[in-house]
Amino acid sequence: MDGENAPKLWVVIDEAAIRRMSGSPEVLRSQLERLLEVEPRTNITLQLLPFDAGFHPGLYGSFMLMGFPEPNPDVVWVENLTNSVYFEGSDDVGRYTEVFDQLRATALGPPETRSRIKSMFKEL
């Protein structure tokens, strides 16, 4: 994720994903610290989708949009309980792009996300 041609990464994380204790408080603290370390990079954008956002289309499950240079098609990767599925069709990619745009619009901006993560870190 470093270097001149580093890929761009834009992540929207549901607050539940980083509030739910998985392991010890030290493990969670380490994970939050890592988010704070990587977020200031110019090629990484991190947004937190807070609990008060209510119901949102991301609750159907996680997905990853991957954009590639021409002539390669953009792809959506969806992981579920038993396997992973890739979609290349423009209708599928378009729908997931709309959902991602809604999530980005609903989530906290990067500065607010950073502040919230710092607060969560202090709570531990």
N, C-alpha and C positions, 0 to 999 in steps of 0.2 A: 504494500500500500504506500510505499515511498518511491521516490524517484521522479524523474521528469515526465515519464509517460504512465504514471500511476493511474489506475482506474478510479473513477468517481463512485462514491458509495453514499447513498442517501437512505437512512434508516429511520423508521418510525417504530418505536417500541411502546407497547401497551404498559401502563404503569404496573399492572398486575404482574407482568413478567419480571420486574425487578423488585417488587415488594414481597412477592411470595418467597418465603424462606426455603432454600434448597441447600441443606448443609448447615454449617455453623454461621454465626454472624461474621466471623472473620472471612469466610468465603465470600459472602455477600459484599462485605466491605472491600475486599480485593477486586471484585467484579465492578463495583461502582467506581473505584479508583481507576481502573483500566479504562472505563468509559470516559472519565474526565481527562485521561492522558491522550486518548486518540482523537477526541472530538475537535480540538482546535486546528487540526490539519485542514488545509484548504480543499482537499479532495474528499473530505468526509463531512457529511451533514447529519446531525443526530437530533431527532425530535422525540419528545415524550408525549404519548397520548394519555392525558390524565383521566382518573376515574370519573371526574365530573363531566367528561365528554358524553357519558351515557352510552346508549346502544350505537354501534357504528359497524360499517360493513366489514371491518377487519376481524370481527368476532367469529366470522365463518372459518377462519384459519389463516395461517401465515402463508405468504407467497413471496416470490422474488421475481422482479422484472429485470431482465438482462438485455441491454442494448448493445448491438454490435455494428461495426462499420459495414457499409454496403459491400458486397451484395448479400451479406448474411442477414437473415430475418431476426427481429427482436423475438425474445422468448419469455414465457412465463413459466416459472417452476413452482409447482404446488406439491407440498409434502403432506401425506396423511398417515394414518395409523399403520398401514400395511405396505405402502409404496410411495413412489414419487411419480409425478406426471409432468411432462413438458407440453406446452401449447405454443404453436407457432402461428396459428391463424390470426389474421388481422382483427377479426371480431373478438376473439378471446383476449388477445394482447390489448386491444382497445378497451375492453370492459375492465380488465385489471388495472389499466392505466387510469381510468376514471376513478376507480376505488382508491388507488394510491393517492391521486390528487385530492380526493375527499379527506383521506386520513391526514395528509400533510396540512390541509387547510384547517382541520379540527385540532391538530396537535399543538402543543406549545412551540413557540419559536426556539431556535437554538440557544439564545441567551437565557430564556426562561427555563429551558430544559436543563441547562448547566446549573442554574441556581437551584432547581428542584433536586437534582442529583446531589448537589453539595449538601442540601438540607437533609436528605435521606441518609447521606454518609454520616452527618453529625448525630442523627438520631440513634445510630448504632453505637 
